[in-house]
Amino acid sequence: MNAPKKYRLFAFALVLILAIAACSKVSTPSVYVPTASDVTAKATLAELQQGRTLYINNCGTCHSLPAPENYSAAQWNGLLPGMASRTSLSSAEIQLVDKYVTKGQ
């Protein structure tokens, strides 16, 4: 195979790979979406929604996201401090994530 054909084949393969990668959808994890029924005395709907966004955008960058209901509020309270120390989230943002994963408990 001569050099120009090799380069064209390489370029075609590269374009194909990039096209496939661009078409693949980045899916939002299937974690619960807060609704008005999730509001508690400790968490507003806006706080729960912000916590969900922070949970997905920060926690999901390092590992797959467990569904919040997979753990009790007590378990989350044990898990979050260790994970939070590995992030650049502020304490206020960590509280929002905590409110989200514990459903405001």
C-alpha positions in Angstrom: 0.0 0.0 0.0 1.5 3.3 -1.0 1.8 6.3 1.5 -1.1 8.4 0.2 -3.5 5.5 0.5 -2.3 4.8 4.0 -2.9 8.4 5.0 -6.3 8.5 3.5 -7.2 5.2 5.2 -5.9 6.5 8.5 -7.8 9.8 8.1 -11.0 8.0 7.2 -10.6 5.7 10.3 -10.0 8.8 12.5 -13.0 10.6 11.1 -15.2 7.5 11.6 -14.0 7.1 15.2 -14.7 10.8 16.0 -18.1 10.7 14.4 -19.1 7.6 16.4 -17.8 9.2 19.6 -19.7 12.5 18.9 -22.9 10.6 18.3 -22.8 8.6 21.5 -25.1 10.2 24.0 -23.9 11.1 27.5 -26.8 10.0 29.6 -27.9 11.4 32.9 -27.6 8.8 35.6 -30.9 7.3 36.6 -31.0 8.9 40.0 -34.2 10.3 41.4 -35.4 13.7 40.4 -36.8 15.6 43.4 -40.4 16.7 43.3 -42.6 18.7 45.6 -43.4 15.6 47.5 -39.8 15.3 48.6 -39.7 18.6 50.3 -39.1 18.4 54.1 -38.7 20.8 56.9 -34.9 20.6 56.3 -34.8 20.7 52.5 -36.6 22.9 49.9 -37.2 21.7 46.4 -34.6 24.1 45.0 -32.0 22.7 47.5 -32.8 19.1 46.5 -32.5 20.0 42.8 -29.2 21.8 43.3 -28.0 18.9 45.3 -28.9 16.5 42.5 -27.0 18.6 40.0 -23.9 18.7 42.3 -24.2 15.0 42.9 -24.2 14.2 39.2 -21.6 16.7 38.1 -19.1 16.1 40.8 -19.5 12.7 42.3 -20.2 11.1 38.9 -16.9 12.3 37.5 -14.9 9.8 39.6 -17.3 6.8 39.8 -20.7 5.5 39.0 -23.4 7.0 41.0 -25.4 4.8 43.4 -29.0 5.6 43.7 -29.5 7.6 46.8 -32.1 5.2 48.1 -29.5 2.4 48.1 -28.2 3.8 51.4 -29.9 5.1 54.5 -29.5 8.6 55.7 -27.1 7.3 58.4 -25.0 5.5 55.9 -24.8 8.6 53.7 -23.7 10.6 56.7 -20.9 8.1 57.1 -19.9 8.0 53.4 -20.1 11.7 52.5 -17.4 13.2 54.6 -14.7 10.8 53.2 -15.9 11.5 49.6 -16.3 15.3 50.1 -12.7 15.6 51.2 -11.7 14.5 47.7 -13.6 17.2 46.0 -13.4 21.0 45.6 -17.0 21.4 46.8 -17.7 24.1 49.4 -19.3 23.1 52.7 -22.5 24.7 51.5 -22.4 22.5 48.3 -21.7 19.4 50.3 -24.7 20.2 52.5 -26.8 20.4 49.3 -25.5 17.0 48.1 -26.3 15.6 51.6 -29.8 17.0 51.5 -30.3 15.4 48.1 -29.0 11.9 48.8 -30.7 11.7 52.2 -33.9 13.2 50.7 -33.8 16.0 53.3 -33.8 13.8 56.3 
